[in-house]
Every structure is written in structure tokens, then in C-alpha cells.
Amino acid sequence: GALGDKIYAGLFHPTAGPVNLYEARFASGKQRILAMAENLVCPWPGCKVPADRCQVHHLDAHKNGGQTNPSNLSTLCSYHNGVNDDGARARRREKSRGRMMRHRGQVKLVTPGGKLLGNTHDLSTMGAMDLI
Ligand SMILES: [Zn+2]
């Protein structure tokens, strides 16, 4: 504790540069609240699960290098978090149902055919990103 007041430590990769030592695997409480404020229901088209019953999902999968920061996080219900295609389905030769991504600031489903779809639930137009 006493040394922490006087010493700064950093880790540097020889070719990638500074390493973020504060990356977290799971969203913090504040990040969860931000994600719920953005999408009041699961943003998967047709879903009705309220945000407070959703999981926090990494839009770019954490296992693929996606960061745990607000712009890479969204709520998704447990079912749609499970069927979201983060690349593993192609490796397992399973049919993709698409994946969630951020497009022009909002979280949308990209279908396997490349079409962008949002949830049309009434509460989907009342999230924080729809109010600005
Ligand atoms: Zn859902």
C-alpha cells in the first residue's frame, strides 16, 4: 500500500506497445446500468425480455479480443446471447442466426444475409440512444 502511492508500473509488449492491465472480463455495475439504459428490452428483433432480466453481452466477443467497455457492450436475453453468432458456429458448421453489432451508435442484428434489423418493440424506441 505505501509503495502504491509513489510507484507507477506499466507493462509493454515488444511489438504491440502498452498493455492495458485493467481490462476486465465482466461488466462493472455501472457498465450494466449503461447497457440497460441503452436498450430497455433485449435488442434482438421480436424479443420482449426486459433489460433487467438480460445478460450483458460483448458485441465483439471477449474471446476474440473484444474489450469490456460501454461501446462494446449490450444487453441480450440469455437465449439470444446463446444463439448470437460470435464466429464459433461457422467453426462448428452450424447454421448462423446472425450477430449483434453496433451500427451508427445503435445495437442491431446483422442477419446471415447481411441485413441490419432492430427490435421494433415499443420500448425499443425509448432507450438512451433514441433520446439524443
Ligand atoms: Zn432476446
py3Dmol code that shows the C-alpha trace and the ligand (Angstrom):
import py3Dmol

protein = """\
ATOM      1  CA  GLY A   1       0.000   0.000   0.000  1.00  0.00           C
ATOM      2  CA  ALA A   2       2.730   2.509   0.887  1.00  0.00           C
ATOM      3  CA  LEU A   3       4.641   1.888  -2.349  1.00  0.00           C
ATOM      4  CA  GLY A   4       1.482   2.299  -4.423  1.00  0.00           C
ATOM      5  CA  ASP A   5       1.447   5.995  -3.652  1.00  0.00           C
ATOM      6  CA  LYS A   6       4.895   6.562  -5.121  1.00  0.00           C
ATOM      7  CA  ILE A   7       5.435   3.993  -7.856  1.00  0.00           C
ATOM      8  CA  TYR A   8       3.777   3.612 -11.245  1.00  0.00           C
ATOM      9  CA  ALA A   9       4.055   0.284 -13.035  1.00  0.00           C
ATOM     10  CA  GLY A  10       3.391  -0.475 -16.689  1.00  0.00           C
ATOM     11  CA  LEU A  11       3.687  -3.429 -18.987  1.00  0.00           C
ATOM     12  CA  PHE A  12       4.838  -3.008 -22.582  1.00  0.00           C
ATOM     13  CA  HIS A  13       4.634  -5.635 -25.319  1.00  0.00           C
ATOM     14  CA  PRO A  14       7.724  -5.586 -27.556  1.00  0.00           C
ATOM     15  CA  THR A  15       5.733  -5.028 -30.763  1.00  0.00           C
ATOM     16  CA  ALA A  16       2.174  -4.038 -29.691  1.00  0.00           C
ATOM     17  CA  GLY A  17       3.190  -1.358 -27.187  1.00  0.00           C
ATOM     18  CA  PRO A  18       1.475  -0.568 -23.875  1.00  0.00           C
ATOM     19  CA  VAL A  19      -0.675  -3.341 -22.395  1.00  0.00           C
ATOM     20  CA  ASN A  20      -3.969  -2.474 -20.679  1.00  0.00           C
ATOM     21  CA  LEU A  21      -3.650  -4.117 -17.269  1.00  0.00           C
ATOM     22  CA  TYR A  22      -7.111  -3.049 -16.202  1.00  0.00           C
ATOM     23  CA  GLU A  23      -9.138  -4.993 -18.775  1.00  0.00           C
ATOM     24  CA  ALA A  24     -11.970  -6.846 -17.109  1.00  0.00           C
ATOM     25  CA  ARG A  25     -13.800  -9.914 -18.386  1.00  0.00           C
ATOM     26  CA  PHE A  26     -17.171  -8.953 -16.904  1.00  0.00           C
ATOM     27  CA  ALA A  27     -19.051  -5.655 -16.995  1.00  0.00           C
ATOM     28  CA  SER A  28     -18.994  -3.488 -13.887  1.00  0.00           C
ATOM     29  CA  GLY A  29     -22.204  -2.406 -12.190  1.00  0.00           C
ATOM     30  CA  LYS A  30     -22.011   0.972 -13.921  1.00  0.00           C
ATOM     31  CA  GLN A  31     -21.491  -0.662 -17.315  1.00  0.00           C
ATOM     32  CA  ARG A  32     -24.542  -2.886 -16.734  1.00  0.00           C
ATOM     33  CA  ILE A  33     -26.683   0.133 -15.878  1.00  0.00           C
ATOM     34  CA  LEU A  34     -25.491   1.959 -19.029  1.00  0.00           C
ATOM     35  CA  ALA A  35     -26.310  -1.087 -21.166  1.00  0.00           C
ATOM     36  CA  MET A  36     -29.787  -1.330 -19.618  1.00  0.00           C
ATOM     37  CA  ALA A  37     -30.385   2.405 -20.172  1.00  0.00           C
ATOM     38  CA  GLU A  38     -29.483   1.999 -23.837  1.00  0.00           C
ATOM     39  CA  ASN A  39     -31.748  -0.979 -24.536  1.00  0.00           C
ATOM     40  CA  LEU A  40     -34.780  -1.263 -22.273  1.00  0.00           C
ATOM     41  CA  VAL A  41     -35.579  -4.676 -23.773  1.00  0.00           C
ATOM     42  CA  CYS A  42     -33.310  -7.249 -25.414  1.00  0.00           C
ATOM     43  CA  PRO A  43     -32.378  -5.626 -28.769  1.00  0.00           C
ATOM     44  CA  TRP A  44     -32.796  -8.843 -30.796  1.00  0.00           C
ATOM     45  CA  PRO A  45     -35.703  -8.288 -33.246  1.00  0.00           C
ATOM     46  CA  GLY A  46     -39.004  -9.517 -31.826  1.00  0.00           C
ATOM     47  CA  CYS A  47     -37.716 -10.133 -28.313  1.00  0.00           C
ATOM     48  CA  LYS A  48     -39.666  -8.864 -25.290  1.00  0.00           C
ATOM     49  CA  VAL A  49     -37.316  -9.702 -22.416  1.00  0.00           C
ATOM     50  CA  PRO A  50     -36.787  -6.586 -20.244  1.00  0.00           C
ATOM     51  CA  ALA A  51     -33.249  -5.307 -19.753  1.00  0.00           C
ATOM     52  CA  ASP A  52     -33.186  -6.106 -16.046  1.00  0.00           C
ATOM     53  CA  ARG A  53     -33.598  -9.791 -16.935  1.00  0.00           C
ATOM     54  CA  CYS A  54     -30.905  -9.682 -19.665  1.00  0.00           C
ATOM     55  CA  GLN A  55     -27.231 -10.558 -19.612  1.00  0.00           C
ATOM     56  CA  VAL A  56     -24.518  -8.115 -20.637  1.00  0.00           C
ATOM     57  CA  HIS A  57     -23.110  -9.200 -23.977  1.00  0.00           C
ATOM     58  CA  HIS A  58     -19.819  -8.298 -25.696  1.00  0.00           C
ATOM     59  CA  LEU A  59     -20.659  -7.197 -29.277  1.00  0.00           C
ATOM     60  CA  ASP A  60     -17.134  -8.140 -30.326  1.00  0.00           C
ATOM     61  CA  ALA A  61     -16.607 -11.343 -28.367  1.00  0.00           C
ATOM     62  CA  HIS A  62     -14.180 -11.079 -25.466  1.00  0.00           C
ATOM     63  CA  LYS A  63     -12.525 -14.312 -26.595  1.00  0.00           C
ATOM     64  CA  ASN A  64     -11.840 -12.599 -29.946  1.00  0.00           C
ATOM     65  CA  GLY A  65     -10.277  -9.557 -28.300  1.00  0.00           C
ATOM     66  CA  GLY A  66     -13.447  -7.530 -27.678  1.00  0.00           C
ATOM     67  CA  GLN A  67     -13.000  -5.063 -24.840  1.00  0.00           C
ATOM     68  CA  THR A  68     -15.241  -4.732 -21.808  1.00  0.00           C
ATOM     69  CA  ASN A  69     -16.141  -1.099 -22.411  1.00  0.00           C
ATOM     70  CA  PRO A  70     -19.563   0.531 -22.844  1.00  0.00           C
ATOM     71  CA  SER A  71     -19.438   0.844 -26.635  1.00  0.00           C
ATOM     72  CA  ASN A  72     -18.761  -2.895 -26.954  1.00  0.00           C
ATOM     73  CA  LEU A  73     -21.482  -3.958 -24.503  1.00  0.00           C
ATOM     74  CA  SER A  74     -25.190  -4.537 -24.910  1.00  0.00           C
ATOM     75  CA  THR A  75     -27.937  -6.283 -23.037  1.00  0.00           C
ATOM     76  CA  LEU A  76     -29.181  -9.539 -24.570  1.00  0.00           C
ATOM     77  CA  CYS A  77     -31.514 -12.083 -23.024  1.00  0.00           C
ATOM     78  CA  SER A  78     -29.852 -15.364 -22.156  1.00  0.00           C
ATOM     79  CA  TYR A  79     -31.447 -17.129 -25.145  1.00  0.00           C
ATOM     80  CA  HIS A  80     -30.287 -14.583 -27.716  1.00  0.00           C
ATOM     81  CA  ASN A  81     -26.891 -14.285 -26.046  1.00  0.00           C
ATOM     82  CA  GLY A  82     -26.625 -18.029 -26.644  1.00  0.00           C
ATOM     83  CA  VAL A  83     -27.679 -18.006 -30.308  1.00  0.00           C
ATOM     84  CA  ASN A  84     -25.708 -14.858 -31.244  1.00  0.00           C
ATOM     85  CA  ASP A  85     -23.019 -15.901 -33.705  1.00  0.00           C
ATOM     86  CA  ASP A  86     -19.597 -14.842 -32.445  1.00  0.00           C
ATOM     87  CA  GLY A  87     -17.831 -16.961 -35.058  1.00  0.00           C
ATOM     88  CA  ALA A  88     -17.956 -20.275 -33.224  1.00  0.00           C
ATOM     89  CA  ARG A  89     -20.958 -21.519 -35.240  1.00  0.00           C
ATOM     90  CA  ALA A  90     -19.018 -21.410 -38.512  1.00  0.00           C
ATOM     91  CA  ARG A  91     -16.202 -23.354 -36.898  1.00  0.00           C
ATOM     92  CA  ARG A  92     -18.755 -25.949 -35.715  1.00  0.00           C
ATOM     93  CA  ARG A  93     -20.511 -25.842 -39.126  1.00  0.00           C
ATOM     94  CA  GLU A  94     -23.791 -24.816 -37.514  1.00  0.00           C
ATOM     95  CA  LYS A  95     -26.263 -22.518 -39.214  1.00  0.00           C
ATOM     96  CA  SER A  96     -25.814 -18.894 -38.169  1.00  0.00           C
ATOM     97  CA  ARG A  97     -28.744 -16.769 -36.977  1.00  0.00           C
ATOM     98  CA  GLY A  98     -26.692 -13.602 -37.228  1.00  0.00           C
ATOM     99  CA  ARG A  99     -24.884 -11.470 -34.743  1.00  0.00           C
ATOM    100  CA  MET A 100     -25.419  -8.243 -32.863  1.00  0.00           C
ATOM    101  CA  MET A 101     -23.276  -5.247 -33.756  1.00  0.00           C
ATOM    102  CA  ARG A 102     -23.232  -1.500 -33.200  1.00  0.00           C
ATOM    103  CA  HIS A 103     -24.285   0.428 -36.306  1.00  0.00           C
ATOM    104  CA  ARG A 104     -24.430   4.234 -36.237  1.00  0.00           C
ATOM    105  CA  GLY A 105     -24.410   4.117 -32.461  1.00  0.00           C
ATOM    106  CA  GLN A 106     -27.219   1.614 -32.050  1.00  0.00           C
ATOM    107  CA  VAL A 107     -27.216  -2.132 -31.458  1.00  0.00           C
ATOM    108  CA  LYS A 108     -28.641  -4.080 -34.397  1.00  0.00           C
ATOM    109  CA  LEU A 109     -28.841  -7.665 -35.595  1.00  0.00           C
ATOM    110  CA  VAL A 110     -26.859  -8.433 -38.735  1.00  0.00           C
ATOM    111  CA  THR A 111     -28.618 -11.354 -40.395  1.00  0.00           C
ATOM    112  CA  PRO A 112     -26.592 -14.068 -42.128  1.00  0.00           C
ATOM    113  CA  GLY A 113     -27.575 -12.326 -45.406  1.00  0.00           C
ATOM    114  CA  GLY A 114     -26.128  -9.017 -44.168  1.00  0.00           C
ATOM    115  CA  LYS A 115     -29.404  -7.197 -43.426  1.00  0.00           C
ATOM    116  CA  LEU A 116     -29.470  -4.867 -40.390  1.00  0.00           C
ATOM    117  CA  LEU A 117     -32.514  -5.299 -38.153  1.00  0.00           C
ATOM    118  CA  GLY A 118     -33.517  -3.598 -34.915  1.00  0.00           C
ATOM    119  CA  ASN A 119     -36.103  -4.627 -32.367  1.00  0.00           C
ATOM    120  CA  THR A 120     -39.464  -2.969 -33.074  1.00  0.00           C
ATOM    121  CA  HIS A 121     -40.819  -3.443 -29.530  1.00  0.00           C
ATOM    122  CA  ASP A 122     -42.458  -0.236 -28.205  1.00  0.00           C
ATOM    123  CA  LEU A 123     -39.784   0.144 -25.506  1.00  0.00           C
ATOM    124  CA  SER A 124     -37.017  -0.220 -28.093  1.00  0.00           C
ATOM    125  CA  THR A 125     -37.548   3.399 -29.144  1.00  0.00           C
ATOM    126  CA  MET A 126     -37.257   4.741 -25.594  1.00  0.00           C
ATOM    127  CA  GLY A 127     -33.650   3.825 -24.812  1.00  0.00           C
ATOM    128  CA  ALA A 128     -30.918   6.381 -24.177  1.00  0.00           C
ATOM    129  CA  MET A 129     -29.609   6.335 -27.765  1.00  0.00           C
ATOM    130  CA  ASP A 130     -33.103   7.069 -29.094  1.00  0.00           C
ATOM    131  CA  LEU A 131     -33.448  10.106 -26.863  1.00  0.00           C
ATOM    132  CA  ILE A 132     -30.419  12.011 -28.199  1.00  0.00           C
TER     133      ILE A 132
END
"""
ligand_1 = """\
1
ZN
Zn -33.798 -11.721 -26.522
"""
view = py3Dmol.view(width=600, height=400)
view.addModel(protein, "pdb")
view.setStyle({"model": 0}, {"cartoon": {"style": "trace"}})
view.addModel(ligand_1, "xyz")
view.setStyle({"model": 1}, {"stick": {}})
view.zoomTo()
view.show()
